[in-house]
Every structure is written in C-alpha cells, then in structure tokens.
C-alpha cells in the first residue's frame, strides 16, 4: 500500500538546534530562528527545536516552495535534548530523528541503527 503513495515533503538533511525554542513561536518566528542559528533555511532540510523542558518539539521544513511547521508534545516523559559536548548545529540521521521523536536516546543510535555510546 505504501508503494503507491507519493512523498509529499522531501527531506535531505535534518538539523537539531541545541538552543531551546519558545513553543508559542509560529512559522515566521521559527524561520527567523533558523536563519539566526543555522545561517539560512535551505531547501529540503528540516530544523528541529525543543523547548526548555524538552517535552515539546517543533520541526520547520523548507520544501523548496515554502515552509511547513509541525509540532509534537509528549504527555509523559521528555525528548532527549542535545548534550553540551555535541557540536552546534547538529546533523541527525533519519534513524536518530525517529528515536528522538519517541523520546529515546537518539545520540546512541548510529548510522546502521547500532548503539555507539554507552
């Protein structure tokens, strides 16, 4: 069934901000933060922001024509924010984003879905 579905939004690279974002921010404010933190909003790239408590996430995607803004909130637990020792801005793999979205320690997921840190 999934074979017949067209991909609506192409994402080539995923970036995680190590600085928290106020979750009241709308598309324009998020876009301004992307430009301030990452230098520019590049086409086909996703920019992920967490709030201070790490229980909410916003993802801004530039699809080449405009921007998409998605939000996610955990009712229990929290997302695993970037650690102080991680570089900024931080590029994530698809597998790392999938782990981050469900609240798993994404920084332990390697390129082949292997745990790389203890």
C-alpha positions as CSV (number, residue, x, y, z in Angstrom):
1,X,0.0,0.0,0.0
2,X,2.8,2.4,0.8
3,X,4.4,1.8,-2.6
4,X,1.6,3.7,-4.3
5,X,1.9,6.8,-2.1
6,X,3.8,9.8,-3.3
7,X,6.3,11.5,-1.0
8,X,4.9,15.0,-0.2
9,X,7.9,16.5,1.5
10,X,11.5,15.6,0.6
11,X,13.9,16.0,3.5
12,X,17.6,15.5,2.6
13,X,19.2,16.7,5.9
14,X,17.9,17.1,9.5
15,X,19.4,19.6,11.9
16,X,18.8,19.8,15.7
17,X,19.2,23.1,17.5
18,X,21.0,22.8,20.8
19,X,19.2,26.0,22.0
20,X,15.6,25.8,23.3
21,X,12.7,27.5,21.5
22,X,9.6,29.1,22.9
23,X,6.8,26.8,21.7
24,X,4.5,29.8,21.2
25,X,6.6,30.6,18.2
26,X,4.8,30.4,14.8
27,X,6.2,29.8,11.3
28,X,7.7,33.3,10.9
29,X,9.4,33.2,14.4
30,X,10.7,29.7,13.8
31,X,12.0,30.7,10.3
32,X,13.8,33.7,11.9
33,X,15.4,31.4,14.5
34,X,16.6,29.0,11.7
35,X,18.2,31.9,9.9
36,X,19.8,33.2,13.1
37,X,21.1,29.8,14.3
38,X,21.8,28.0,11.0
39,X,22.6,30.9,8.7
40,X,19.8,30.1,6.2
41,X,16.8,27.9,5.7
42,X,18.0,25.6,2.9
43,X,15.5,23.8,0.7
44,X,14.7,20.2,1.6
45,X,16.1,20.5,5.1
46,X,14.4,20.1,8.4
47,X,15.2,22.1,11.5
48,X,14.3,20.6,14.9
49,X,13.8,22.6,18.1
50,X,12.9,21.5,21.6
51,X,11.6,23.7,24.5
52,X,13.4,24.1,27.8
53,X,11.6,21.2,29.5
54,X,12.1,19.0,26.4
55,X,8.5,17.8,26.4
56,X,7.6,19.7,23.2
57,X,9.2,19.8,19.7
58,X,8.8,21.9,16.6
59,X,10.1,21.0,13.2
60,X,10.4,23.5,10.4
61,X,10.9,22.1,6.9
62,X,11.6,24.2,3.8
63,X,10.3,22.2,0.8
64,X,11.6,24.5,-1.9
65,X,8.4,26.4,-2.3
66,X,7.5,27.4,1.3
67,X,7.8,26.2,4.9
68,X,6.0,23.6,6.9
69,X,5.8,23.7,10.7
70,X,5.0,20.7,12.7
71,X,4.6,20.3,16.5
72,X,4.8,17.3,18.8
73,X,4.1,17.1,22.5
74,X,4.8,14.2,24.9
75,X,2.2,13.8,27.6
76,X,4.7,11.7,29.7
77,X,8.5,11.8,29.7
78,X,10.6,14.1,27.6
79,X,12.7,14.2,24.5
80,X,16.4,13.7,24.8
81,X,18.0,17.1,24.2
82,X,21.4,17.6,22.7
83,X,24.3,17.2,25.2
84,X,26.7,20.0,26.0
85,X,29.6,18.1,24.3
86,X,27.7,17.8,20.9
87,X,28.5,20.3,18.2
88,X,26.2,23.0,17.1
89,X,24.4,22.9,14.7
90,X,24.0,19.1,15.0
91,X,23.0,17.0,12.0
92,X,20.8,14.0,12.6
93,X,20.2,10.8,10.6
94,X,16.7,9.6,9.8
95,X,17.1,6.9,12.5
96,X,18.2,9.4,15.1
97,X,15.2,11.6,14.3
98,X,12.9,8.6,14.7
99,X,14.4,7.8,18.1
100,X,14.2,11.5,19.2
101,X,10.5,11.8,18.2
102,X,9.5,8.9,20.5
103,X,11.8,10.1,23.4
104,X,14.6,7.5,23.0
105,X,18.3,8.4,23.5
106,X,18.8,9.3,19.8
107,X,22.5,10.1,20.3
108,X,23.2,6.4,20.9
109,X,21.8,5.4,17.5
110,X,24.5,5.0,14.8
111,X,24.1,5.0,11.1
112,X,23.3,1.3,11.0
113,X,20.9,1.5,14.0
114,X,23.7,0.3,16.2
115,X,24.3,1.7,19.7
116,X,27.6,3.6,19.5
117,X,27.9,5.1,23.0
118,X,27.5,3.5,26.5
